[in-house]
Amino acid sequence: MSVPQYDWVDHGHRSAGDTASRTPWRAIARYGVRPGPGGLALVHDFLNTRATQEKGADLLGDAMRATQWMRTAIRAWARANSRHCPLQPLTDHDAQRLRKLRDTLLTSLTGVPAELQTVGAATFTLAETGEMSWAPSGAGWRWIYGAILGEVLLSQRTGTWRRLKRCQHEACRAVFYDSSWNNSAVWHNPGMCGTATQTPEQR
């Protein structure tokens, strides 16, 4: 089952105020962009949790913020995929590990080799029909690692991972999903970040 979609505008972005109340992807909503398809939306939201001067605090900055993020994004992903979601609050150590994974994945989006690290775990189930399924296992940061990295692996197999990018405007660096036909977008919002990076002669 795929993650439910919401009413996003065709250009891939809308005001952050409009999206924040209509989606579980609160980190994505801060930038007003369209979430990645299916389970990739979870990864997309995760990568936009970092703190910025304009968008606010780090949503994984401490145990309380990380737990709040988990209870919206992770629960939405788990419900959409008929999977059990852990209910226990996260610790500061969990939040620290999540920030480390976020930094590693953000680095990988730029094409720079990322440092190898301990990853989460998943349980694989083979049904009588021969259909294979998977679910994160463990607790705390390990469970969330399993969910996020499982979706990264699936998106790499389906070809959608290469469409997840960071905005090239240095003051922004939002993560966005490039839905252009030739995968050529470089800004999360051309009207804002594209204009801001132009020289006076280009405007």
Kinemage of the C-alpha trace (Angstrom):
@kinemage 1
@onewidth
@group {chain A} dominant
@subgroup {mainchain}
@vectorlist {calphas} color= white
{ca met a 1} P 0.000 0.000 0.000
{ca ser a 2} L 1.389 3.410 -0.865
{ca val a 3} L 1.545 6.513 1.265
{ca pro a 4} L -1.565 8.655 0.704
{ca gln a 5} L -1.159 11.681 -1.507
{ca tyr a 6} L -2.463 15.159 -0.773
{ca asp a 7} L -3.728 18.067 -2.810
{ca trp a 8} L -0.522 19.613 -4.094
{ca val a 9} L -0.330 22.141 -6.897
{ca asp a 10} L 0.985 21.089 -10.278
{ca his a 11} L 4.166 23.148 -10.069
{ca gly a 12} L 5.353 21.149 -7.088
{ca his a 13} L 5.151 23.901 -4.502
{ca arg a 14} L 2.632 26.033 -2.622
{ca ser a 15} L 2.741 28.220 0.450
{ca ala a 16} L 4.077 26.538 3.568
{ca gly a 17} L 1.067 27.726 5.540
{ca asp a 18} L -1.312 25.941 3.173
{ca thr a 19} L 0.508 22.630 3.372
{ca ala a 20} L 1.352 22.483 7.059
{ca ser a 21} L -2.228 21.785 8.131
{ca arg a 22} L -2.950 19.275 5.361
{ca thr a 23} L -0.128 16.768 5.521
{ca pro a 24} L 1.811 14.639 8.012
{ca trp a 25} L 4.993 15.671 6.226
{ca arg a 26} L 5.611 18.753 8.345
{ca ala a 27} L 9.275 19.146 7.465
{ca ile a 28} L 8.458 19.153 3.750
{ca ala a 29} L 5.581 21.547 4.375
{ca arg a 30} L 7.988 24.138 5.743
{ca tyr a 31} L 9.255 24.544 2.176
{ca gly a 32} L 5.874 24.184 0.473
{ca val a 33} L 7.063 21.450 -1.893
{ca arg a 34} L 5.458 18.289 -3.211
{ca pro a 35} L 6.517 15.126 -1.328
{ca gly a 36} L 8.310 12.307 -3.089
{ca pro a 37} L 6.118 9.430 -4.293
{ca gly a 38} L 5.037 6.589 -2.023
{ca gly a 39} L 7.339 5.687 0.825
{ca leu a 40} L 10.041 8.043 -0.452
{ca ala a 41} L 7.970 10.827 1.145
{ca leu a 42} L 9.172 9.603 4.532
{ca val a 43} L 12.814 9.956 3.500
{ca his a 44} L 12.090 13.309 1.879
{ca asp a 45} L 10.506 14.620 5.079
{ca phe a 46} L 13.335 13.247 7.199
{ca leu a 47} L 15.946 15.093 5.140
{ca asn a 48} L 14.119 18.417 5.524
{ca thr a 49} L 14.082 18.304 9.331
{ca arg a 50} L 17.334 20.243 9.654
{ca ala a 51} L 17.348 23.719 11.200
{ca thr a 52} L 17.447 26.798 8.990
{ca gln a 53} L 17.333 30.484 9.807
{ca glu a 54} L 14.109 30.968 7.860
{ca lys a 55} L 12.288 27.675 8.522
{ca gly a 56} L 12.992 27.211 12.214
{ca ala a 57} L 14.504 24.746 14.639
{ca asp a 58} L 15.929 21.312 13.945
{ca leu a 59} L 12.997 18.891 14.172
{ca leu a 60} L 15.453 16.253 15.393
{ca gly a 61} L 17.306 18.629 17.687
{ca asp a 62} L 16.496 16.805 20.908
{ca ala a 63} L 14.413 13.912 22.238
{ca met a 64} L 11.186 15.912 22.443
{ca arg a 65} L 11.360 17.314 18.908
{ca ala a 66} L 12.434 13.981 17.438
{ca thr a 67} L 9.535 12.223 19.171
{ca gln a 68} L 7.083 14.804 17.833
{ca trp a 69} L 8.412 14.304 14.313
{ca met a 70} L 8.191 10.519 14.679
{ca arg a 71} L 4.597 10.667 15.876
{ca thr a 72} L 3.503 12.418 12.690
{ca ala a 73} L 5.743 11.271 9.823
{ca ile a 74} L 6.622 7.770 11.001
{ca arg a 75} L 3.076 6.997 12.097
{ca ala a 76} L 1.677 8.179 8.762
{ca trp a 77} L 4.146 5.946 6.917
{ca ala a 78} L 3.376 2.969 9.169
{ca arg a 79} L -0.402 3.347 8.785
{ca ala a 80} L -0.174 3.624 5.015
{ca asn a 81} L 1.930 0.471 4.840
{ca ser a 82} L 0.004 -1.537 7.474
{ca arg a 83} L 3.025 -1.721 9.726
{ca his a 84} L 3.400 -1.480 13.473
{ca cys a 85} L 4.875 1.791 14.687
{ca pro a 86} L 6.799 1.922 17.990
{ca leu a 87} L 5.090 4.165 20.518
{ca gln a 88} L 7.866 4.759 23.047
{ca pro a 89} L 9.379 8.281 23.124
{ca leu a 90} L 12.818 8.748 21.607
{ca thr a 91} L 15.857 9.615 23.700
{ca asp a 92} L 18.503 12.262 23.098
{ca his a 93} L 20.772 9.438 21.920
{ca asp a 94} L 18.118 8.370 19.398
{ca ala a 95} L 17.875 11.957 18.153
{ca gln a 96} L 21.648 12.162 17.823
{ca arg a 97} L 21.770 8.970 15.754
{ca leu a 98} L 18.975 10.237 13.523
{ca arg a 99} L 20.815 13.495 12.891
{ca lys a 100} L 23.896 11.479 11.928
{ca leu a 101} L 21.911 9.436 9.415
{ca arg a 102} L 20.351 12.613 8.025
{ca asp a 103} L 23.794 14.162 7.492
{ca thr a 104} L 25.017 11.004 5.752
{ca leu a 105} L 22.049 10.891 3.379
{ca leu a 106} L 22.270 14.622 2.642
{ca thr a 107} L 25.915 14.135 1.712
{ca ser a 108} L 25.000 11.237 -0.561
{ca leu a 109} L 22.568 13.454 -2.482
{ca thr a 110} L 25.508 15.585 -3.615
{ca gly a 111} L 27.329 12.581 -5.039
{ca val a 112} L 30.050 12.670 -2.386
{ca pro a 113} L 30.835 9.224 -0.902
{ca ala a 114} L 29.353 9.014 2.583
{ca glu a 115} L 31.006 7.532 5.635
{ca leu a 116} L 29.948 3.958 6.321
{ca gln a 117} L 28.035 3.495 9.561
{ca thr a 118} L 25.922 1.043 11.508
{ca val a 119} L 22.488 0.758 9.950
{ca gly a 120} L 19.092 -0.400 11.141
{ca ala a 121} L 17.501 -3.795 10.804
{ca ala a 122} L 14.508 -5.241 9.012
{ca thr a 123} L 12.519 -8.454 9.155
{ca phe a 124} L 11.640 -10.215 5.895
{ca thr a 125} L 8.554 -12.384 5.563
{ca leu a 126} L 7.750 -14.891 2.841
{ca ala a 127} L 4.014 -15.498 2.423
{ca glu a 128} L 2.478 -18.787 1.290
{ca thr a 129} L 1.823 -17.141 -2.061
{ca gly a 130} L 5.545 -16.517 -2.451
{ca glu a 131} L 5.217 -12.762 -1.929
{ca met a 132} L 8.048 -11.190 0.042
{ca ser a 133} L 7.483 -8.311 2.456
{ca trp a 134} L 9.683 -6.424 4.914
{ca ala a 135} L 9.259 -4.352 8.043
{ca pro a 136} L 11.675 -2.435 10.275
{ca ser a 137} L 12.752 -4.172 13.461
{ca gly a 138} L 14.408 -3.172 16.709
{ca ala a 139} L 13.540 -0.084 18.730
{ca gly a 140} L 14.322 3.616 18.847
{ca trp a 141} L 16.759 4.863 16.241
{ca arg a 142} L 17.336 1.335 14.914
{ca trp a 143} L 13.669 0.939 13.951
{ca ile a 144} L 13.599 4.328 12.227
{ca tyr a 145} L 16.872 3.573 10.432
{ca gly a 146} L 15.276 0.375 9.129
{ca ala a 147} L 12.216 2.246 7.825
{ca ile a 148} L 14.165 5.063 6.181
{ca leu a 149} L 16.959 2.992 4.661
{ca gly a 150} L 14.468 0.399 3.446
{ca glu a 151} L 12.666 3.132 1.514
{ca val a 152} L 15.970 4.484 0.196
{ca leu a 153} L 16.837 1.034 -1.142
{ca leu a 154} L 13.413 0.640 -2.783
{ca ser a 155} L 13.651 4.086 -4.385
{ca gln a 156} L 17.093 3.293 -5.757
{ca arg a 157} L 15.697 0.137 -7.347
{ca thr a 158} L 12.746 1.990 -8.904
{ca gly a 159} L 14.818 4.966 -10.075
{ca thr a 160} L 13.138 7.646 -7.972
{ca trp a 161} L 16.098 8.232 -5.639
{ca arg a 162} L 17.996 10.159 -8.319
{ca arg a 163} L 15.147 12.678 -8.417
{ca leu a 164} L 15.597 13.646 -4.783
{ca lys a 165} L 17.841 16.733 -4.792
{ca arg a 166} L 19.044 19.658 -2.728
{ca cys a 167} L 18.176 23.185 -3.838
{ca gln a 168} L 21.260 24.851 -5.336
{ca his a 169} L 20.548 28.174 -3.634
{ca glu a 170} L 23.176 28.207 -0.866
{ca ala a 171} L 20.906 30.029 1.591
{ca cys a 172} L 18.168 27.419 1.096
{ca arg a 173} L 19.434 23.881 0.416
{ca ala a 174} L 15.945 22.400 0.789
{ca val a 175} L 15.505 18.819 -0.358
{ca phe a 176} L 12.934 18.525 -3.142
{ca tyr a 177} L 11.631 15.884 -5.528
{ca asp a 178} L 12.334 16.757 -9.148
{ca ser a 179} L 9.250 15.800 -11.153
{ca ser a 180} L 10.441 17.432 -14.383
{ca trp a 181} L 10.408 15.139 -17.416
{ca asn a 182} L 14.191 15.295 -17.861
{ca asn a 183} L 15.161 15.511 -14.174
{ca ser a 184} L 16.827 18.888 -14.721
{ca ala a 185} L 15.493 21.060 -11.875
{ca val a 186} L 18.077 22.687 -9.599
{ca trp a 187} L 15.924 24.858 -7.306
{ca his a 188} L 13.112 23.780 -5.006
{ca asn a 189} L 11.174 26.904 -6.019
{ca pro a 190} L 12.385 28.610 -9.223
{ca gly a 191} L 10.339 31.720 -8.473
{ca met a 192} L 12.166 32.269 -5.193
{ca cys a 193} L 15.539 30.545 -5.230
{ca gly a 194} L 16.045 30.765 -8.990
{ca thr a 195} L 15.475 34.510 -8.996
{ca ala a 196} L 17.655 35.010 -5.923
{ca thr a 197} L 20.658 33.385 -7.616
{ca gln a 198} L 20.431 35.453 -10.806
{ca thr a 199} L 22.731 38.394 -11.439
{ca pro a 200} L 21.135 41.805 -12.133
{ca glu a 201} L 21.967 41.335 -15.839
{ca gln a 202} L 20.049 38.032 -15.901
{ca arg a 203} L 16.873 39.459 -14.371
